[in-house]
Amino acid sequence: MIKKETSALNRIWKFFTSVRLTVILLLSLAATSIIGTIIPQSGTSSEYFHKYGEFWYKFLSFFDSIFDIFDMYHSWWFQILLLLLTINVVVCSIDRFSATLKIIFIKVPPFNVERFRRMKSKKEFSDNRTPDQLERIYKPLISKGFGYTRVEERENGFCLFAEKWRWTRLGVYVVHLSIIFMLLGGLIGSIFGFEGFVNIPEGESTKSIRLRNTAKEHILNFEIKCEDFDISFYDTGAPKEYRSSLTIIENTKPVIKKDIIVNDPLRYKGINIFQSSYGTLPPEEVTLSFTSRETGMEYKEKAAVNRPVDIPEDLGTFTIKDYRSSAGFKGHNIGEAFIGVLESKTGNNTNILLPLRFPSFDKMRRGDVVIAVASHNHIYYTGLQVTKDPGVWVVYSGFILIIVGCFITFFMSHQRLCVEVSKSGDKSLVMVAGRSSKNKMGMQRKVGIISEKLAKLK
C-alpha cells in the first residue's frame, strides 16, 4: 500500500516537473490573452450586442455562460491555469534546488587540476624564482579578487585554487521566485479583487457600488460622499476637465477629503476611486419663460415634470414631459434640453424642444407664444470607478525580483581560478586557468589580465 502511494506521488511530482506542462500552460495563457484582446473584457450586454450583432452575440453568450469569455481574467479556468503554472514553477525549482545548494554551501569545494590543465584558454609563463617565493607573493594578490582561496602543496610546487560568487547560481531561482510572485499576485487579484461603478449626485453619499458586467452590488466598509462637482468646457462645448470633491466617511466621521480628476484617484484602505464619468440629473423644478407674440409680455412660471402650467393670456397649457442630458436636433447634438407639450385652447398639441444652451430656440417655431427655460437647479452626478486589487503589491514585488534575478543571472557568474606552479630545472613554470558558470569569454579575458599581473610581480 505504501509503495502504491509513493508511486502515485512520484507520478504527480514528475507531472509537475515536466517542461512540456510549462509550455502547454504558457501557450494556454498566451491564447487567453489573444482572445481577451480580440473580445473586449467586462463590457455590458448592450455593448456586445451592438458590436457583434444578434447572431454572434447569442453565439458568444453561450460560451460565456460556460467559460466566462466576456470576463476571462476572473474566470474559474483562468485561475486554475495560474495555479497550475505556479505549482509547476515551484516544483521545478525544488526539484533542481538541492543540487545547487550542494554547490553553494559546500565547506571545501572540490578541486580537479586536470580539468584546468586541459583548457585551451589557459595561460603559461616561466619565472626565475622558486615555487615557495612565488607562493608568498601570489596568494595575497589572488585573495584580494576572490572570496575563497586554498593552496595545495605538490612535490615540485603548489596549486592555488580560488573562487567567488558561488551564490550567483541562485539567480535563476530568484527569477523563478519573481514569476511565482507575479502569478500569485494575479491569482489574488482575480479572486479577492473587484471593479465596480457608482454614480453619486452632488451632496449625497453611498457605500454600495455595482460590480462591473453584473447586476450585483458590493457593499464597502465606508461611505463615499460627493461634496461638489465642477466641470469646465472648451469653446466647442466638449468637456475640458471635471473634478469631484470627495469625502470618505467611516463610522459617521469624515476621515479623508480629496479633489479627484481623471488619472488622479483617491486611495483608501487598498481601494482606488477614479473619476470615470459625469452626468446631470433631471431638475426637480424649473422656471419657464412665456412670451406672448401679440402683446410682447413675458411671464415666468415654475414648472415640474408632468405638472401642467396654464399660460397667461389664454395661450394654452404647457407640460414638461422629459429631460435629456444630450438631445438631438436634425442630426446635431444640442446638449441638455427639456421636452414638453403645448396644448392650445383648441385642443391641438405641439411638441416643444427647449435646449438650455439656446434660450431663443423656440422662436423658430413662430407660434403665438415663445417658451424658454429661464432658470433651473443644475444638479450633476459624478461617475466613479471603484477598484481593489490586493495582489498588486505582490506583482510589484515580483517585478523587482525579476530585475534583480536577471541582473544576477546574466551579468554575474560563479568563477573559479587555478594557478599551478611547478619546478622545472632552474625555473618555475606557471599555469593560470579559469572557469565560470556563464560568460566564458569574460572569464578568458580575466585570466589573461591575472596572468599578466602575476608575471610582472616582484
N, C-alpha and C positions, 0 to 999 in steps of 0.2 A: 504493500500500500504506500509506504514511504517512497519507494523507488518510482512509482507512478506519479506521485505528487511532485517529486523532484524533476522527473522527465517533463511534466507539463509546465513547470516553472521555467525550465531551460528553454522549451519551445517558445514560451511567451517572451523570455529575455532575448532570444535570438531574433524574434519577430521585430522587437523594438530597436535592436541594434542594426537592422537592415538598412543599407543605403538606399535600396530600392523603395522602401517605405518613405524615406525622406524625399526622394524625387517625386513619388506619387502625391504626397501631401503638398509639396511646393507647387506642383503643376495644378493641383486642385484649387489651391488658394489663388494662383495666377488666373485660372479660368473664372473664378468667382469675381476677381477684380475686373476682368474684362466685361463680364455680364453686368456687374454693378455700374460700370461706366456707360454701357450701351443703354441700360434701363435705369432711368433716374430713380434714386432711392428715396423712400419716405415721403412720396408725393401723395396727393389726395386722389380719390377715385375720379373726380371730375377732370383733374389734370391728365390722368392716364387715358380716360375716355376721349378727351379732346385730342391727345397726341396720337393714339393708335387706332381710333375708330371703334365701332361696336364689336366687330368680329374679333379683332386681335385683343381688345380689352377683355372680352369673355374668355378667350384662349389663355391669356396670361393670368387672368384671375383664377382659373382652375389650378394652375401650377402654384400660384401664390398661396392658395388655401392649403397646399401640402408643404411647399418648400419656402414660403415667405420670400419670394423673389423680389417683391417690392420693398423689402426691408431685410436684405440678406445678412447684413452685418450684425443683426440682433437675432438671427435665426438659430434654432437648436443645432442644425447640422454644421453651421459655420463655427459655433462654439466647440463642437466636437472635433472639427478639424484643427482648431487652435490647440485644444487639449492634447490631441494625439501627437501633434508636432512638438509640443512642449515635452511630453513624455519621451518621445523619440530622441530629442537633443540631450535630455538629462541622462537617459540610459546609455547612449553612445559615449557621452563624456565619462560616465562612471566606468564603463567597460574598458576604456583606454587609460584611465587616470592612474591606476595602480602601477602600471609600468613606468609612467612619467615620474611618479613620486619616488620610485626606487632610484631613478637617475638623480633627482634633485636633492634628496635628503640622505644620500649615502655619505658616511663619515670619511671613508677612504676610497675615493673614486678609482676604478681600475685603470691601469696604465699598461699599454701594449706598444713598446717602442718599435716593433716590427711594422706596425701599420703606418707609423710616421716615416720610417725608412723607405717604404715603398711609394711614397707620394712623389709625383713628378714635380710638384711645385716647391719642393724643399730647397733650401739654400745651404751651400757648403763653402767653408773657407778654412785656412790654416792660421795658426798663431804660434809664435815662438815661446810663449810661456807654458808652464806646466798646468795640468788639469786642476791641481789644488789652487794655484794662483787665480786661474780663471773662475773657479767656483766662488771664490771670495768676492770677485767684482761683478760676476753675472747675476748672482742671486738678488742683491739689493735692487738692481735695475728692473729685473723681471717682476719682483714683488710689488713695485710701485704701480704697474699697469694691470696686475691680476690679483684677484682676491684670495686665491688659493695657490700655494706653491709647495712642492715637495722635491727633495733631492734623493736620488737613489744612487748609491755608490756602486761602481763597477771595478773589475780588476785593473783595467788600464785607464780608468777615467770616472765619469759620472753622467747621470741623466737628470736634467732639471725639468720637472713637469709642472705646468701652471694652467689654471683655467679661471674663467669668470662668467658671470651672468647665467649660471646654471638655471636660475629661476625663470629665465625668459621662455623656457619651454612651456610655462603656464599661460603664455599669451593666447594660444588658441582656445584655452578653456575660459579665459576672460571673454573672448568673443562669443563662445557658446553661452556663457552666463548672461551676456548682454541680450542675446536672442531670446533666452528664457524670460528675461525681464520684460522685453517688448511683447512677447506672446502673452505672458501673464497680465501685463497691463491692458492689452487689447481684450483679453478674456474678462477681466474685472470690469472694464468699462462697458462691455457688451451685456454683462449680467446685471450689474448693480447701477449702471448709469442710466440717464434718461434725457430726453429732449422734448420740450413742450412749448406751448404758446399761450399767451393770455392778453386780452385787451382790457385796459383799466381806464375808465373815464377820469378826467381831472377831479381831484378832491376825493376820490374813492380808493378803496383798498381791497385786496383779495389775498387768499392764501392757497387757492387751488388753481391749477393750470390744466390745460388739455394736452395730453400726450400726442406727439406727432403721429400722423397716419392712423390714429384710433379715435374712438369717441370716449375713451377712458379719462377720468380725472385723476390727478395726482395732488395730494394734499402736502403742502410744505409745512415746515416747523415754525414758520414765521409769516408775517404779513408783508406784502409789498404795497405801498401807498404812493399814488401819483399825486404829488403836491401841485404840480403845474406842468404845462406843456407849451412850448414855444416853437414856432416854425417861421422860417424866412424863405422867400421865393426869389427866383431870378426874374428878370423883366419879361421873359417868355411865359411866366406862370408856373414853371417847373419848380419843385421844392429844392431849395438850396441846402438847408440844414434844419433838422428837427432835433429838439433837445427835451428830455424828460427829467424833471426834478423828482427823484425817488427817495423814499424813506423806508427803511427796514424796521418793522415793529415786532418786538418779541416780548411776550408776557405784558402786553399793553404799553410797553415803553419803547420809544424810538432809540435804536442802537447805532444806526449809521445813516447818513444822508449823502447823496451824491447826484450831480447832474450828469446824465449819460447821453452820448451821441453815438452814431454808428462807429463801430470798431473801438469804442472806449467803454467797456462794460463795467457794471458794478459786480464785485465778487464778495460773497459772504458764505462762510462755512462750506467751502468747496463747490458752491453753486454760482454759476455765471449768469448774469442778467444782461442781455444785449438789447439795444434799440433795434427793432426789426421793421416796424411799420407805424402807421398812424391813420387816423380817420376822424370823421366828425359824426356826432350823434344828432338825431332829429331834435331841433329845439322844442321845448315844451310849449313855448308861447312866442309869437312874433307880432310885430306891429306892421300893419299893412297901410299903404297909402292909396287912396282912391281919388282920382282927379276927373271931374266932370268936363267933358269937351265943350258942352253947351255954355256952362257958366264960368268955367275955369277955376271953380272952387276945389280945394284939396281937403280931404277928410282922412283922419287916421283912426283906425280901429284895431283893437287887439284880437288876435285870432289864434286858434289851435287846430291841430289835425282833426278833421271830421266834425268840426264845430262851425255851423253856418253863421255868416256875418251879413246882416242887412246893410246894404249900401244906401246912404242918404240920397235924396232927390229921386227916390223911387227908381233907382238904377239897377235893382235886382239883388240877388243873394250870391255871395261867393263862399265856397267851401274849399279849404286846403285838403287835398286827398293824400299827398305823398311828399316825401323829401328825398332827394338823391344827392349824394356827395359828388357824383360825376355824371352830369346829364349830357345828352347828345342832341344836336340840332343840325340837320342836313349834313350829317357825316362829320361834324366838328364837336369836340369836347368843350362845353361852355362852363364846366365846373359845377359848383354847388347850385342847386335850384329847387324851388318848390313847384309842385304841380297841383293845380286846383281846377275847379269847375265853376264857371259863371252861369247862373240861371237867371234869365231875364224874366220880366213880368209876364211876357207872352208864353213862357214855358220853354223857350229854346235854351239848350245847354251848349256852352263853348268851353273847350279845354284851354287852360291858360298855363303857359310856362313862364316862371319868374326866376331867371338866373340872378344870383346875388352880385355877380361882377358887372352886370349890365342893367342898372336901375331903369333905364328908359326903353328896355327891350319890348314892352307891351305896346308901345306907341305904334309899332309896325302893324299891329292888328287893326288899327283905325276903327275901334269900337266907340261906343258912347262914353265909356269910362276907361281910363288908363290906370292899371293896377301895378303896384311895385311894392317891394319889401323895404320898409323904412328902417327897421332895426330888428334885431333878434339876438337871443343869447347863444353865442357861438361856443359850443362845448366840444372839445377834442377828446379823443381817447388815444392812449399810447399802446402800440402793439409791441409786446416784449417776447423775446425768445429766451427761455429759461433752460439751462443745460447743467448737467452734472456728470463728470467723468472721473470717478475715484481712482481710475487706473492711469491717469495722465502722468503723475509723478513717477510711477513705476516705469512707464515708457521713456520718460526723460532720463531716468537713471540708466536705462538700457542704452540710450544714445551716448551718454557719457562713457559707459563701459566699453561700447564698441569702438569708440575713438581711441581709448587707452589700449584696448586689446589689439587693435590693428596696428597702432604705433609699435607696440612690443613685438608683434608677430612679424612685421615687415621691415622694421628698422633696427631691431636688436636680435642678437643670437647668442647661443651658448658656444663660447670659444675655448679651445684647448691648444696649448703650445708645448712643444717638446724641444729642448736644447740638449743635444748629446755631444759630449766632449770625450775624445779618446786619444791616448798617447800613440804617436806614430813616429818612431825614431826620435830626432831632436825637437820635433814639433808636436803640436796638438791639433787634431782635426776636429772642426766644429760643424755640426749639422743643426739647422733650425727649420722646423716644420710646424705647421698648424692646421687645425681642423675647426670647422664651425657648422652648426646645425643649419644655417642659412647664409646666404651672401658669400659664396665660396670665393668670388673674385676679390671682394673686400678683404677677406682673410689672407689671400695671397699677397696683396699689397702690404698688409700689416706685417706679415712675415718678412718681406723684403726690407721694410723700414727697421724692424727689430734687428735683423741680421747686420745691417749697415751700422747701427749703433753699437752692437756688440763688437764688431770688427774694429771700431775706432776707439773703444775704451782703453784707457791707460791704467 
